[in-house]
């Protein structure tokens, strides 16, 4: 009997030790060719903003208590915005028709970005002030904005003048990347690896990035959607360099000279440190860098097709409405 009790106590001790030891002894899983296994479905959903809010000043990190308080505030706000709408409410008076979704549809998550125990106040980590270092007097280099600035051109004159997400060509807000940034919903990415390529399937607008590894860029100069990417492994970090973006693709006014360098580092069983550096001397005073945590989705999660074009009934209505307004204005002038 004493022997049996001793065995039970010993077993209990081993069970108690197993948890901490397994976390400390985690090793990077690898593919058959020895590279870190990044495969799976990941989410970069976060409420942490791109640039640091003024209230934080030079404070780059929150304490865990501060982070939890901020997350609770976000959850409370989401709960308020998700309440049923009053069907008898008065129409808006500010002319804003952009708010096409109520809180029920928005899914940006509630987490502060946490990487290695540090809770971020902004996605931008360099410069240290958490701000994008635009050139003094910066004006957007985006082709769409330049076309709209031509005298006599109206934002609704043609489809080329509308945003890419509105046209279902790329995901909204640089969700497709690069850089791959969180937006108001569908912040999921599926990574598939082979020894020669990385595939990143983006749930928003169902975009797919196919990145060749250890190859020179094609001599054929093509300005592709999502740019011309090449990748390589720097130790256990996947590095992807992208340039030659399509002339209509611009992140916050970046120019065609933009070079984006992304780094994917598996820092835990369920977390990738995703960083990106933006280098564009026509838009920024210096290269700047952001970091986001990509968290593994639970087993059983799936990627769903985002059938944007098939359901884009609003787009012909937008242009058709503009033509109707033109006709009414012409009739009023007669």
N, C-alpha and C positions, 0 to 999 in steps of 0.2 A: 504493500500500500504506500509506504514512504517513497519507494522507488517511483511508483506511478505519479505521486504528487510532485516529486523532483522533476520528472520528465515534463509534466504540464507547465510548471513554473519556467523551466528552461525554454519550452516552446513559446510561452507568452513573451519571454524576454526577446526572443529572436523576432517575433512579430512586431514588437515595439520598435526594434532597431531597423527593421526592414524599410519602413517609410523614409526616414531621413537618409539612410544609406542609398536607397534607390534614386533619390533626388540628387544627391551629391555625386553619385557614380554614373549619371546620365552621360551617354556617349552619342556622338552625332551618328544618326543612321545613314547608311551609304547605299548607293546604287551598285549594280554589278561592276561598273567601271571605277568604283572607288570614290565617287563624288558625293557630297552631301545630298541626301534625298529630300528635295523640296516639294515633292509631289503631294497633292491633296487639294482641298478646297479651303481657301483662306479669306478672311474679311479684314478690311482696313477701316471699318466703321468707327468713328469717334466724333465726339463733340468738340474736341480740342481744335481751336481755330488755326488757320494758316499763319497769320501774324499775331504777335503777342498783344493782347488787349492792353490799353493804356493803364488800366488799374494796377497791372503787375509791374510796370516800370522795367527795371533791369532784372527782375526775378525770373529766372529761367525754369525753376522747379518748385513744385508744391510739396508740402509734407503729406504723408499718407492721410492724416486727418483732414487737411485742407482738400485733398483730392476727393475723399469720400463725401465731404460736404458739398463740393461742387457737383459731383455726380448726382447727389440727392436733389439738388436744385434743378438740374436738367430733367430728372425723372418727374418732379413735381410740375414743371412747365409742360412736359409732354402730356401728363395726365389732364392738365387744364385744357390744352389745345385739342385733346381727343374727345372732349365732351360733345354730345349730339348738338348739331346746329339748330337754332330756332328757325323753323320754316316761315315764320311771320316777321322775321327781322327786316329792317329797312335795307335797301340797296346801298352799296358803298358810295361815298360822296367824293372820294379823292381821285377817282378816275383810274385806280390801279386794278387792272384785270390780270396781272401776272400771277396772282396767288391762286393757281389752278388746283391746288391740293389742300385739303384740310389735314389736321394732325394725324388722322387715322392712317394715311398712306405714307407718311414720312418715317424713315427707319435709318437714322444716322447713328444709332447706338446711344449709350449713355456713359461710355468709359472715357476717362482721361487717358491719354497715351502714356503707357508705363513701359519703360525699357530698363532692364537691370536695376529695378527698384527705384528709378527716378521718374517722377510724375511731371510731364511737360506742360508748360503754359502756352506753348505754340508749337506748330510743326516746324517752323523755321528755327534752326539751331545755330546757324552761322550766316550773317553776323550775330554777335552775342545779344544785340538788342531785340532780336526776334522779328525784324522788319525786312521786307524785300528792298534791297538797295537800288532803287530806280535812279537813273540818271536825272540830274537836275533839269527841270522843265520837260520831263519825259512825256512823249506823246505816243500813243499806241502804234506799233509797227504792223498790226494785223491788216491784211489786205482788205478784209471786209470793211473795217473802219476807214481805211483810206478811200475806198470806193464811195462810201457814204458821205465823205467829206467833199466830194466833187460838187461844185455848185449846180443846183437843179436836180440832184439825185436824191430820191426819197428812200428811206429804209425799206419800203414795201414795193419798190419798183420791179423787183425780180427775185427769183429764188436765190441767186448768188449772194444777195445782200442779207440773207437771214442766217442766224447761227447754225452751226453744223449739227448740234443736237436737235434743233427744231426741224432740220431736214432729214434726220435719222441717218446721218452719215457717220457720225462718231458719238460716243457717249458724252453726256453733259459734263461740264466742269472738269475736264481732263481726267475723268474716271478711266478712260481707255489708256491714257498715258501715251508716251511718257511726259511728265511724271504721272504715276497712277495715284490719284488723290480721291479721298472719300467725298461722296456727294449725298443727296438727301435720301437715297434708297438704292438697293441692289449693289451693295459694296462687296460683292463676292468675286473671287478669282480662282480659277482652277489651273494648277501648274502640272504639266506633263514633261518628263525629261527623256531624252535619248542621249547617247554619247555625242551626237553631232548637233542637236537642236534643243531649244527650250520652247515649249508652247505655253502661252498664258491666255486662257479663255476668260474674257471679261463678261460678267453677267449683264451689265448695263449695255444695251443696244447690241448685245451678242457679238462684240468685237473679238478678234483673235490676233494675238501677236505671235509670230513665228520668228524666233531669234536663232540664227546660225551661230555655232560656236567655233572659235579658232579659225576663222576664215577672213580674208580680206573683203572689203566692200566691193560690190560689183563695179566694174568700170562703166557700166551703163548708168548714167546719172538720172535717177528717178526721184521725184519729190513725192514720197509715199504718204498715205494716211498713216499716222503713228510713226512716221520717219523711217529711216534706214538704220536698222539696229544690227550690231555685231556684239557677241559676248565672249567671255573667256573666264576661266577660274583663276582667281588670285588666292592661292591656298584653298581655304574652305569657303571663300566668299565669291559668289557669282557677280561679275561686273558686266554691265551692258552699256555700251556707248551708242548714242543715237543722234543722227543729224539728218540733213536733207528732208526736212518736213515739207508736206504739201503747202503751197502758198496760202491756202485758206486756213490752215491750222496754226493757231497761235495761242500760247498760254499767257494770259494777262498782258497781251500786247507784245510778246516776244517777236524778234525778227527772224527772217529765214536763216540767219547765221547761228541760231541757237544750237548748242551742244548739250545734251543731257547725259549725265553719267549716273547710272543706277547701281546700287549694291544690295544684294540679297544675302543676308547672313542668318543661318539657322542658329538661334541662341537658346533654344529649348525645344522640348518635344512638340510644343504647341505654339511656338512664336518665331516669327521671322523679323529681324530688324531690317526694314526697308529704308534706304536712304537715297537721296537724289541730289545732284549738284547741277545747277543751271548756270551755263557760261554763255554770255551773249553781250559783247561790249557795245552793241548798238542799243541796248535796253537797260543794262545794269552797270553800276559803278564797279562792281566786282562780282566774281562768281559767288553764288549763295547756295546753302545746303539746307535741306529739310529731312526729318526722320519721322517714320511712322511705324507703329507695331502692326504687323499682320498676324492675326490670331487664327489658329486652326478651327474650322467649323466642326461640330460634333459628327461622330460617325453616323452615316445614314443620310446626311444632308446631300442635296443634289443641286446642280446648276439648272436653272430653268431658262428656256428660250425667251428672249425679249423681242417680241415681234413688233418692232417699231414701225416699219414701213406699212405693214398690213393694217395697222390701226391708226395711221396718221391722217385721219379725216380732217383735222383742224388746218393742215397746211394749205390745201386748196381754198379753204374758207378764208384764211388770212389774206391771201393774194386776191381772192375774189371780192372780199370785203373792201380792200383798197381800191379795186377797180370801180366798185359801186360808189364809193366816196368821190372818186374822180369824176364820175358821170354826174353826180349830184352837184358838185362844184361847178362843172361846165354849164349845167342847165341854169344854175343860179346866176351865172355871169351873162347869160343871154338876155 
